[in-house]
Amino acid sequence: MITGKTVWVTGASAGIGKAIAEQLLQSGNHVIASARSADSLRALAGARPGQLSVLPFDVSDTAALPAVTAQMRALTDFIDIAIFNAGTCEYVDLPAFEPAMFERVFNTNVQGVVNSLSVALPLLQRSTSGQIVAVSSLSSLVPFPRAEAYGASKAALDYLMDTLRIDLAPLGVDVTLVQPGFVATPLTDKNDFPMPGLMRPADAAHQIIWAAHKRKRLHRFPRRLAWPLAFFSQFRSLWDRFIAPAMSRKSNSPY
């Protein structure tokens, strides 16, 4: 169990991020919760007065970094754990191809983490047990239909974390990468295809906090989905020829 820590959670207003913040608060941690709007965090703040600090932050807004950095340093002198959970998902519908959509997805899922890192790293180094936890996706293991932007952004995030793990080790900051499957959130509510192993946000949050507590290098879940995808990542021709086409949306599908 994680307790008595100062933890920054991005994307904390809904879904997985909200569940993570709630569980950490229940365990007696000081949680700094970030989302684009302060209004969306008010209910969470009211639930645990004194234990939770609200820091509005659109992670894709690089211009806001000086102000966010100053606000963070007014809240705390150090961060024990930074959980980078903020993310978005949009799908490609060929033959239409929208570069702006790729920019939106990468600005949140990749640049948003880079922006958050710039705020957190100096404070993580002041902790005796600094740790980064990045929420990626099992979609980075194999290509899913229509997920060109989302899957590519998560694959980029994976590489970023793997590299940071090497470079931050001498500075005493650990890196944990978590790759969830499908979780019932406002994002997945929009999906129009089967989602095997769909999890509740509370269950996903429990898995992420457990991985952080154990300081795991990599944690994939749920196992009933992670293991088959890991298998097919080694036998891509089978996935590309037989599995992925069967997962394509039947209406308006490019496949």
N, C-alpha and C positions, 0 to 999 in steps of 0.2 A: 504493500500500500504506500502511496505517495502522501506524505503529510508534512505540514509545517514548511512548505516550499512556496516560493514566489514563482508563479507560472503565468506566462503570457500565452493567450489563445486567440488566434485570428479566426475570422469567420464564426464568431461565437453567438450570433443572434438567432441561429436556427440549425436544425439538423444535427449533424455529428458534433459540430463545434459547441452548440448549446448544451448538448448532453455531456460533453467533456467538461465544460465549465461547471455544470451542476454537480457532477460527481466529484470533481476536485474540491469544490466548496464544501461538500458534505464530509470530506476527509480532513477538513481543517487547514486548507491551503489558502494563501492570498492569491487570488486570480485577477489578472489584468485582462479584461475581455475587450476585444476589438471587433468592430464591424463598420460598415460604411455609415450607418446612422446611429446616433446616440439614442434616438427614440426606440429603436429596436432592442436596445439593451436594458431599458429601464426596468422591465419586469424582472429580469435576471438580477439586476442590482438590488431591487427591493427585497428579493428573497433572502439575501445574506448581507445586510448592512454591515459595513466595516471590513468584511472579508473580500469584497469584490470592488475593483476599481474599473471604471469605464474609460476607454480610450478610443474614440471614434477614429477610424482609419480606413480609407479606401486603398487597399494594398497596391493597386495599379497606378496610383497617383504619385509619381516620382516627385512632382513639385511640392507635395505636402511633407516630404521627409524632414526638412529642418524643423517645422512646427511639431510634427509627431515625435521627433527625437527629444525636443525640449520638454514636451508634455510627459513623455515616458520618464525622463530623468527627474521630473518633479514628483512622480509617483513612487519611484524606487531607485535605490543605489545599485541594485544588482538584479539579475534574473537567473533563477536556477534552471528553469526549463522553458523553452520557447516551442510551442506547438503550432506549426504553420499548417493550418487547416483550410484557410480560405481558398475557394476554387469555384470554377464554373465549367459548364459543358454546353457545347453546341455541336450539331451534326451537319455533315456535308450531304447535300442531295444533288448528285451529278445528274445531268450535265451542268447544272448551275454550280458556279465555283466563286466564292466570295472571299477575296483576300482580307477584307476588313474583319470578317468573322474569325479568321486565324489570328489576327492581331488582337482581337478582344480576348480570346481564350489564352493566348500566350502571355498577354499583359497581366492577367490575373494569376494563372497557374505557374508561370515561370518568373516573369519580372516581378510579380507580386511577392514571391518568396525572396528574391534578391533584395527588393526594397525592405522587406521585413528584417532580413539579415543585417542590413546596414544599421538598423535601429538596435537590434538585439545583441550583436556580437560584442561590443565593448562591455555591456552589462553582464553577459554570460561569462566573460573572462574574470569578472569580479566575484563570481560564485565559486565555492569550493567543489561544486559538482555540476558545472555547466553542461547542458544537454540541449540539442536541437532534435525535435521530432517533426518530420515532414510527412504529411498525408498524401501519398501518391495513389496508385490504383493498379489493380490486377490487369487492367487493360494495356499496360505497358509490356506485358509478357508476350502477347500475341495480337495481331491486327484484327480489330472488330469492324464489321461493316459500318460505314458512314462516320467512323470515329477518327478520321485523319487528323483533325485539329486537336481533339481532346487527348487521344492516345499519344500523339507526338509530343504534346506538352508534358505529359506525365513521364514519358521516356526521357525527355530533357531534364526533368526534375530529378529522376533517379540518378542520372549521370552527375548532376550538380551535387547531390548529397554524397555520392560515392567519392567524388573528388575532395569535397570538404572534409570528409571523414579522415582522409590522409593528412591534409594540411592543418586541420585543427587539433589533431592528436597531441602534438608538442605543446599546444596552448592549454591543454586540459579540458577541452570541450568535446564531448561525445556526440555522435550523430546516429539517430535511429530513423530508419526508413520503414514506414508501414504502407502496405498495399492492400486496401480493403477491396472486397467485391462490391456487389450491389447493396446499397443501403437506402431504406425508405426515407427520402428527403424531398424537399420541394423540387430539386433537380431531377431526381429519378421519377417523380410523379408525372413528368412530361414524356417519359419513354413509352414508345408504342410497340415494344417487342418483349419477349419473355426475359425475365431476370432471375435465373436460377440462384438459389441460396440467398434470396433477399433477406436482409437483416434489419432489425430495429436500430434506430440511432443509439439507444442506450446500450445495446449489446456491442455495437461497433466501438462506442466510446470506452467501454470496459476493456476491450481488446487493446485499444491504443494506449490506455493508461497502464495496463499490464506490461506492454512492451516497453514503455518508458521506465516503469519501475524496475524491470529486469535489465534495462539498458541494452536491449537487443540491438544487434546491427541491422537486422531485417526481420520483419514479421508480416506474413501474408495470411489473410483470413477472408472467408471461412475456409477451412481445410477441404471441404467437399467440392469447392470450386477451385481453390488455389492449386491443389495437387494435379487435377487434370490439365489445367492451363500450363503449369510448369512442365508437365509431360509433353504436351503438344508444342511447347516452345522449343523442344529438342527435335521435334519431327514436324517441321513447318509445312512440308509438302502435304501431309495428311490434313492439317488444319486448313490450309489454303484451298485444297481441292474439295474437301467433304464437309467440314464443320462450319467454317465461316459462311459459305454460301447459304447453308440451311438456316443461318441466323438472320439473314437479310430481311428487312421489312418487305413484305410482299407487294404492298401498294406503293406506287411511285418509287420503285427500287431500281437502282442502276445495275443490279446483278441479274 
